[in-house]
Amino acid sequence: MTDKKFTSDHVQAVHDGLFNKEMDRRSFLGKTTKMAGVALGATLMGPLNALPANAASRSSVMNSNGAKPDLVFPVISDVHIYTDNDQNLNKFKTTLDQLNQVAPKQDAFAIVGDLTEYGDVPQYDKLMSAFNASKQSKTVPLMVMGNHDYWNGLSVADAQSLFLNKTGMESLYFHKVINGYHFIMLGTEDGLTEGRFSVQQINWLGEQLKIANEDDPKKPIFVFHHQPMTGTVYGSEWGFNENRDLMYNTLKPYPQVISFSGHTHYPLDDPRIIHQEDFTSIGTSTGAYLWMDAGRVQGEVPEGADFLNQALVVEVYNNKVLIKPRDIHNNDWTGEPFEISLPANKNNFKYTEKRRDKKAPQFSKDAMVSIVQDGTTATSLSLMLTQAKDDILVHDYKIIAKRVDNGQVEKEYLAFSEYYKDPVPNPLTLTIDRLKPNTLYELEIFAVDAYGKESPNSLKALGKTLEGKDISISLSKTELNGVHDTVEVTVENARAPKSDWIGLYEVNEEPGGPASIWWMWTEVTNGTLTFTYDPSKNIYPARYKEGSTYKLVYFYGSGYDAVASATFTVGK
């Protein structure tokens, strides 16, 4: 998944060690936070305590009262097998072994795209060798293409042929009936990151839905596609817009549809991972690495993100469908199973925003916040706080930094509650930056749930930054000798990177509009980054011209939070 400035090189960077600090993740659900009212007291002065993801074993929650399902199948996605790095391959093998243990009689096994990192032959060979070695004899494999499976330099047609040849799938999109249940597999039609589903394919989908409905309107219909439709599941902003409404309206008459999508790498633990309105949509997480919402202090790819490995196990009974989220990396279930009653009736859907989110989060009376002096720098403050409570999930904290000398709000931040860790840290330590040196701030913290509801109460603390300097960019020269000349760049007083990057733009262009002419992720040592800017590496060389002025912009996070810049002119 990429935006206009990202390429698949970022995914490789995850495996090259940019995010290699160990971290487990699990749900931080309402019933968990109700147990989280920890009085900090001496804890604020001592070692951090950890909040268990669940006090009781959840294995009993996942049982179905001894009833035997009519149909069982796991669903995974975004395996991202590499050619010369076996980290994801080993995780995939663990997934297969573990799913065989918890679902010993699988009727089907679905992989919802991005089977490989670049769609290369060795990657397919590794994937299929592992899959075939573990596949149960009566299991029907169901696989669809993702955008990464096209990134092999082949034509679209040849990339599709390679996929079909290696996986044994009958077509880019196809329809199978397994144990009397209908599975409709859709395939994105090229390597476009957000996905492309043609009118022809969607019209075919409509025909198959009609066939399935006429066969038995009381049974669920399972639909699979790599990219989600925008406006559905958590992370669907990464999904497709082209023909989106046509596909949605094609599915809309069939409340019994359960649509599975991958692509986002967003975790199963957020309640928005399942969406119900006219039918059911559910995200399938990833077996590679975690990706999260933009705009949080931890970054979109938090530390330890490559430890994430999740799956779904679907069980179909005559009166319901159970979809069980599983943390493969913890060898345990996560949260409670999603339950869809049969026959499906959208008036009875329980996973709608109106029916699920009843209350705003809140801090308990004994909740506390404190400044962590060891984490204070000239431009940043660290704070430690008691986690708030919510009926579903505390997703974020909003932090408002107000200068005491003039009463002006200088910065507002969002920070994850780090519900994706296991155990969930309580107290939680957060670092905010981009502050002014030698300045006293009042910090006010509000809790925010997964649906944006904000706590009516807040925590406050005072903190002062140290003396020092702001982040800055200096250049070895500001006039370059033609479009092939290079320049030495030095960035000083930068923070330890959290998906930070630096990009080149025309001097009058606003970042976030046109794509950057050139960009790279940053690697900082003791607050300093040095590199040589070489125009031969430009992504858009046609925009780099003699007689024009350009700016190098340093961004905190993977979005467009610019914190420093420097300009130069390309001479003739």
C-alpha positions in Angstrom: 0.0 0.0 0.0 1.5 3.3 -1.0 0.5 6.9 -1.6 1.9 9.2 -4.2 5.2 9.7 -2.5 5.7 6.1 -1.3 7.0 3.1 -3.2 7.5 -0.5 -2.3 10.9 0.4 -1.1 9.3 1.4 2.2 8.0 -2.2 2.7 11.6 -3.4 2.1 12.8 -0.9 4.6 10.7 -2.6 7.3 12.6 -5.8 6.7 15.9 -4.0 6.5 15.7 -3.0 10.1 14.2 0.5 10.2 11.5 -0.9 12.5 13.1 -3.8 14.3 12.3 -3.3 18.0 10.2 -6.2 19.4 6.6 -5.6 20.1 3.5 -7.8 20.6 0.0 -6.6 20.0 -3.4 -7.6 21.1 -6.8 -6.1 21.7 -7.4 -3.2 24.1 -11.2 -3.6 24.3 -13.8 -2.2 26.5 -13.8 -5.0 29.0 -10.0 -4.7 29.2 -10.0 -1.0 29.9 -12.5 -1.5 32.7 -9.8 -3.4 34.5 -7.3 -0.7 33.8 -8.0 1.8 36.6 -4.5 1.6 38.0 -3.6 4.2 40.7 -0.2 5.3 39.7 1.2 6.7 43.0 4.6 5.2 43.4 4.4 3.6 40.0 5.0 7.0 38.4 8.4 7.0 40.2 9.2 3.3 39.5 9.2 0.8 36.6 6.3 0.7 34.2 3.6 -1.8 34.8 1.9 -3.6 31.9 -1.9 -4.0 31.4 -2.8 -7.6 30.5 -4.8 -7.8 27.3 -7.3 -10.0 29.1 -7.4 -11.3 32.6 -9.1 -14.6 31.7 -8.4 -17.1 29.1 -10.4 -16.4 26.0 -10.4 -19.9 24.6 -13.8 -20.6 26.1 -15.1 -17.4 24.5 -14.2 -18.8 21.1 -16.1 -22.1 21.5 -19.5 -22.6 19.9 -21.2 -24.6 22.6 -20.1 -27.8 21.0 -22.1 -27.4 17.8 -20.5 -28.7 14.7 -20.2 -26.1 11.9 -21.3 -26.8 8.4 -18.3 -25.0 6.9 -14.9 -23.9 8.2 -12.3 -21.8 6.5 -9.4 -19.5 7.5 -8.8 -16.2 5.8 -5.4 -14.4 5.7 -3.9 -11.8 3.4 -0.8 -9.7 2.7 1.8 -12.4 3.3 4.4 -10.5 1.2 6.9 -13.4 0.6 10.4 -12.1 -0.3 13.0 -13.7 -2.5 16.0 -13.3 -0.2 14.4 -12.7 3.2 12.6 -15.5 4.9 11.1 -13.5 7.8 7.6 -13.4 6.3 7.9 -17.0 4.9 8.6 -18.2 8.4 5.6 -16.3 9.7 3.5 -17.8 6.9 4.6 -21.3 7.9 3.7 -20.6 11.5 0.3 -19.4 10.4 -0.4 -22.5 8.4 0.7 -24.8 11.3 -1.3 -22.9 13.9 -4.4 -22.7 11.8 -4.2 -26.5 11.2 -4.2 -26.9 15.0 -7.2 -24.6 15.8 -9.1 -25.6 12.6 -8.2 -29.2 11.9 -11.0 -29.7 9.4 -10.8 -26.8 6.8 -13.1 -26.8 3.9 -11.4 -23.9 2.2 -8.4 -21.6 2.8 -8.5 -18.0 1.4 -5.5 -15.7 0.8 -6.8 -12.2 -0.1 -4.0 -10.8 -2.2 -0.3 -9.7 -1.9 0.9 -13.2 -1.7 4.3 -11.9 -2.7 6.3 -8.7 -2.4 7.1 -8.3 -6.1 5.3 -11.2 -7.9 8.6 -13.0 -8.7 8.8 -16.7 -9.5 11.0 -17.5 -6.5 8.5 -15.8 -4.2 5.6 -17.8 -5.6 7.6 -20.9 -5.4 8.4 -20.3 -1.7 4.8 -19.5 -0.9 3.3 -22.5 -2.7 5.8 -24.9 -1.4 5.0 -23.9 2.2 1.3 -23.9 1.5 1.1 -27.3 -0.2 3.2 -28.8 2.5 0.7 -27.8 5.1 -2.6 -27.8 3.2 -5.2 -30.3 4.4 -6.2 -32.9 1.8 -9.8 -31.8 1.5 -9.2 -28.0 1.7 -10.0 -25.9 -1.4 -7.4 -23.2 -1.9 -8.8 -19.7 -2.8 -6.4 -17.0 -3.8 -6.7 -13.6 -5.4 -4.1 -11.1 -6.8 -3.1 -8.0 -4.9 -1.2 -5.0 -6.3 2.2 -6.3 -5.1 1.7 -9.5 -7.2 1.9 -7.3 -10.3 5.2 -5.6 -9.4 7.5 -7.9 -11.3 8.1 -5.9 -14.4 5.9 -8.1 -16.6 2.9 -6.9 -18.6 -0.4 -7.1 -16.8 -1.4 -10.2 -18.8 1.9 -12.0 -18.1 1.7 -11.1 -14.4 -1.8 -12.6 -14.3 -0.7 -15.7 -16.2 2.2 -16.2 -13.8 -0.1 -15.9 -10.8 -2.5 -18.4 -12.2 0.2 -20.8 -13.2 1.9 -20.7 -9.8 -1.2 -20.8 -7.6 -3.4 -23.1 -9.7 -6.3 -20.7 -9.6 -8.6 -21.1 -12.6 -9.0 -17.4 -13.5 -8.4 -13.8 -12.2 -11.9 -13.9 -10.8 -14.0 -17.0 -10.3 -16.9 -18.5 -8.4 -16.8 -21.8 -6.5 -19.5 -23.7 -4.4 -18.0 -25.5 -1.4 -20.3 -27.6 0.8 -23.3 -25.8 -0.7 -21.9 -22.3 0.1 -20.9 -19.8 -2.6 -17.4 -18.2 -2.7 -16.9 -15.4 -5.2 -13.3 -14.4 -5.8 -12.5 -11.0 -7.4 -9.1 -9.9 -8.7 -7.6 -6.5 -9.0 -6.8 -6.0 -12.6 -3.4 -4.3 -12.5 -0.7 -3.1 -10.1 -2.4 0.2 -9.2 -2.0 0.5 -5.4 -5.6 1.5 -4.7 -6.9 -1.3 -6.9 -8.9 -1.5 -10.2 -12.1 -3.5 -10.7 -13.6 -3.1 -14.2 -17.2 -2.6 -15.0 -17.0 -6.0 -16.8 -15.8 -7.8 -13.6 -18.4 -6.0 -11.4 -21.2 -6.9 -13.9 -20.0 -10.5 -13.7 -20.1 -10.2 -9.9 -23.7 -9.2 -10.1 -24.6 -12.3 -12.2 -22.8 -14.6 -9.7 -24.6 -13.0 -6.8 -27.9 -13.6 -8.5 -27.0 -17.2 -9.0 -26.0 -17.6 -5.4 -29.1 -15.9 -4.1 -31.4 -18.0 -6.2 -29.6 -21.2 -5.0 -30.5 -20.3 -1.3 -31.2 -16.8 -0.1 -30.8 -17.8 3.5 -27.2 -18.8 3.2 -24.3 -16.3 3.4 -22.4 -15.4 0.2 -18.6 -14.9 0.6 -16.9 -12.4 -1.6 -13.1 -11.7 -1.6 -11.2 -8.8 -3.1 -7.7 -7.4 -2.1 -8.4 -3.7 -1.8 -11.4 -2.6 0.2 -14.2 -0.3 -1.0 -13.6 3.2 0.4 -16.1 4.1 3.2 -16.3 0.6 4.6 -13.8 -1.1 7.0 -11.1 0.4 9.1 -8.3 1.5 6.8 -10.6 1.6 3.7 -9.2 5.1 2.8 -6.5 3.0 1.1 -9.2 1.3 -1.0 -10.5 1.9 -4.5 -12.7 4.7 -5.7 -12.9 3.9 -9.4 -16.2 2.0 -9.9 -16.6 1.9 -6.1 -20.2 2.9 -6.1 -21.0 0.4 -8.8 -19.5 -2.5 -6.8 -21.2 -1.3 -3.6 -24.6 -1.0 -5.3 -24.1 -4.5 -6.9 -23.6 -6.0 -3.4 -26.3 -3.8 -1.7 -29.3 -5.9 -2.5 -27.7 -8.9 -0.7 -27.5 -8.5 3.1 -26.2 -12.1 3.3 -22.9 -11.0 1.6 -19.8 -11.1 3.7 -17.0 -9.3 1.9 -13.4 -9.9 2.9 -10.6 -7.5 1.9 -6.9 -7.1 2.7 -4.4 -4.5 1.6 -4.5 -2.1 4.5 -2.4 -4.1 7.1 -4.7 -2.5 9.8 -5.2 -4.7 12.9 -8.2 -6.8 13.6 -8.5 -5.4 17.1 -10.0 -2.1 16.1 -13.9 -2.5 16.1 -14.1 -0.7 12.8 -12.4 -3.7 11.1 -15.9 -5.0 10.6 -18.5 -2.8 8.9 -22.2 -3.4 8.4 -24.7 -1.2 6.6 -26.3 -3.0 3.6 -24.0 -6.1 3.9 -21.0 -7.1 5.9 -17.4 -6.1 5.1 -14.4 -7.2 7.1 -10.7 -6.5 6.9 -8.2 -9.3 7.1 -5.1 -7.7 8.6 -1.8 -9.1 7.5 0.9 -11.7 8.0 3.7 -9.2 7.3 3.7 -6.0 9.3 1.3 -3.5 11.0 0.2 -0.3 9.3 -1.8 2.3 11.2 -3.7 5.6 10.8 -1.6 8.7 9.8 -1.0 11.6 12.0 -0.1 9.9 15.3 3.1 10.6 17.2 4.1 6.9 16.9 4.0 7.0 13.1 2.0 4.9 10.6 4.4 2.0 11.1 5.1 1.9 14.8 8.2 0.3 16.3 7.9 -3.5 16.3 5.3 -3.5 13.5 6.8 -6.4 11.7 5.9 -8.8 14.6 2.2 -8.6 13.7 0.7 -11.7 12.2 -3.1 -12.2 12.3 -5.8 -14.4 10.7 -9.5 -15.1 10.7 -11.2 -18.4 11.2 -14.7 -18.5 9.8 -17.3 -21.0 11.0 -20.7 -21.3 9.4 -23.7 -22.8 11.3 -27.3 -23.1 10.2 -28.3 -19.9 12.2 -25.1 -17.8 12.3 -21.6 -17.1 11.0 -18.8 -16.8 13.5 -15.7 -14.9 12.4 -12.9 -15.4 14.9 -9.9 -13.1 14.9 -6.6 -14.7 15.9 -3.2 -13.3 16.9 -0.9 -15.8 15.3 2.1 -14.1 16.9 0.6 -14.8 20.3 -0.9 -18.2 19.5 -4.2 -17.0 20.9 -7.5 -15.5 19.9 -7.9 -11.8 20.1 -11.1 -10.2 21.3 -14.5 -11.8 20.8 -15.7 -13.5 17.6 -17.9 -11.5 15.3 -21.3 -13.1 15.0 -23.7 -12.6 12.0 -27.1 -14.1 12.4 -28.7 -16.1 9.6 -30.7 -15.5 7.6 -29.1 -12.1 7.3 -31.3 -9.0 7.9 -29.6 -5.6 7.8 -32.2 -4.4 10.3 -30.6 -6.8 12.8 -27.0 -5.9 12.0 -25.1 -5.3 15.3 -21.8 -3.9 13.9 -23.0 -0.5 12.9 -21.7 2.7 14.3 -25.0 3.7 15.8 -25.5 0.4 17.6 -21.9 -0.1 18.8 -20.6 3.2 20.2 -22.7 4.2 23.1 -20.3 6.2 25.4 -17.4 8.5 25.3 -14.2 7.3 27.0 -13.2 8.8 30.4 -10.3 8.9 32.8 -10.9 7.4 36.2 -10.8 9.7 39.3 -7.4 8.4 40.3 -5.9 8.7 36.8 -2.6 10.7 36.7 -0.1 12.2 34.3 3.5 13.2 34.9 6.4 14.6 32.9 9.3 12.2 32.4 12.3 14.3 32.9 14.7 11.8 31.3 12.7 12.2 28.1 12.8 16.0 28.0 14.9 17.7 25.3 15.1 21.2 23.8 12.2 20.4 21.5 10.3 17.5 23.1 8.6 16.5 26.3 7.8 12.9 27.4 4.7 12.3 29.6 3.4 9.2 31.4 -0.3 8.8 31.9 -2.9 6.4 33.2 -4.9 4.8 30.4 -8.5 5.9 30.1 -11.5 3.6 29.9 -14.1 3.1 27.1 -17.0 0.7 26.4 -15.2 -0.5 23.2 -11.7 0.8 22.7 -9.6 3.8 23.6 -7.9 4.4 20.3 -6.1 7.7 20.7 -5.1 10.5 23.1 -5.4 14.1 22.0 -2.7 16.2 23.5 -2.9 20.0 23.5 0.4 21.9 24.2 -0.3 25.5 25.4 2.5 28.0 26.1 2.2 29.3 29.6 3.9 32.7 28.8 1.3 33.8 26.3 -1.6 31.3 26.8 -1.5 30.3 23.1 -2.0 26.8 21.9 1.2 25.9 20.0 0.6 22.3 18.9 -2.0 19.6 19.0 -1.1 16.0 18.8 -2.8 12.6 18.4 -1.1 9.5 19.9 -2.2 5.9 19.8 -3.2 4.3 23.1 -0.9 1.5 21.8 -3.8 -0.9 22.0 -1.9 -2.9 19.4 0.7 -4.0 22.0 0.4 -7.0 24.3 0.3 -6.3 27.1 -1.1 -2.9 26.6 1.2 -0.5 28.5 -0.4 1.1 31.5 0.8 3.7 32.4 1.5 4.8 28.8 4.6 6.9 27.9 4.3 9.3 25.0 6.8 11.8 23.5 5.7 15.0 21.8 8.1 17.1 19.8 8.3 20.2 17.5 8.2 22.4 20.7 10.2 25.5 21.3 13.4 25.4 23.4 13.4 26.7 27.0 9.6 27.1 27.0 7.1 26.1 29.7 4.0 24.3 28.4 0.7 23.2 29.9 -0.2 19.8 28.4 -3.9 18.8 28.4 -4.8 15.2 27.4 -8.2 13.9 26.2 -9.0 10.3 25.5 -10.6 9.5 22.1 -12.3 6.2 21.2 -12.3 4.4 17.8 -15.3 6.4 16.6 -13.9 9.8 17.5 -15.8 10.3 20.8 -13.7 12.5 23.2 -13.6 12.1 26.9 -15.5 14.8 28.9 -12.6 15.0 31.4 -8.9 15.5 30.8 -5.5 15.2 32.5 -3.1 18.2 32.8 0.6 18.6 33.5 3.3 21.3 33.2 6.6 20.7 31.4 9.5 22.8 30.3 11.8 22.1 27.4 15.6 22.4 27.8 17.7 25.1 26.2 18.8 24.2 22.7 18.1 24.7 19.0 15.3 23.9 16.6 15.8 21.4 13.8 17.5 23.0 10.8 18.8 22.1 7.2 22.0 23.5 5.9 23.4 23.1 2.4 27.0 23.1 1.1 25.9 25.6 -1.5 22.7 27.3 -2.6 23.5 27.7 -6.3 24.0 24.5 -8.3 25.9 24.3 -11.5 23.2 22.8 -13.8 20.8 19.9 -13.4 23.5 17.3 -12.8 25.3 19.0 -9.9 25.0 17.6 -6.4 24.8 19.3 -3.0 25.8 18.1 0.5 22.9 18.3 3.0 23.1 18.4 6.8 20.1 18.2 9.1 20.7 19.0 12.7 18.7 18.7 15.9 16.3 16.1 14.4 14.5 13.6 16.5 14.9 9.8 16.3 12.9 9.1 13.1 9.3 7.9 13.3 8.6 7.3 9.6 10.2 10.7 9.0 11.3 11.7 5.5 12.8 14.5 3.4 11.5 15.5 0.0 12.3 18.0 -2.8 9.7 20.4 -4.2 9.5 23.4 -6.5 9.9 26.4 -4.1 6.3 27.6 -4.6 4.6 24.2 -4.4 2.8 23.1 -1.3 3.7 19.6 -0.1 0.7 17.3 -0.2 -0.3 18.7 -3.6 2.0 17.4 -6.3 4.2 14.5 -5.5 7.7 15.2 -4.3 10.3 15.4 -7.1 12.6 13.2 -5.0 12.4 11.8 -1.4 13.9 9.4 1.0 13.4 8.1 4.5 15.7 9.5 7.1 18.3 7.9 9.3 19.5 10.1 12.2 22.5 9.7 14.4 22.7 11.8 17.6 20.3 14.3 16.1 22.2 14.7 12.8 21.6 13.5 9.2 24.0 14.0 6.4 23.7 12.9 2.8 24.4 14.0 -0.8 21.4 15.1 -2.8 21.9 13.7 -6.4 19.5 14.9 -9.0 20.0 11.7 -11.0 17.8 10.0 -8.4 14.9 12.2 -9.0 11.5 10.4 -9.4 10.2 13.2 -11.7 13.3 14.5 -13.6 11.2 16.6 -16.0 10.2 18.9 -13.2 13.9 19.6 -12.3 15.1 22.5 -14.6 17.9 25.0 -14.9 17.0 28.5 -13.7 14.4 27.2 -11.2 14.5 27.3 -7.4 13.7 24.3 -5.2 13.3 23.5 -1.5 14.3 20.4 0.5 11.6 19.9 3.2 12.0 17.7 6.3 8.8 16.0 7.5 8.0 14.4 10.8 5.9 11.3 10.3 4.9 9.8 7.0 2.5 12.6 6.2 3.2 16.3 5.5 4.1 17.7 8.9 7.0 20.0 7.7 9.5 21.0 10.4 12.4 22.4 8.4 13.4 23.5 4.9 16.2 24.9 2.8 16.2 26.3 -0.7 18.7 26.3 -3.6 18.7 27.4 -7.3 19.8 25.3 -10.3 22.0 27.6 -12.4 22.3 27.5 -16.2 
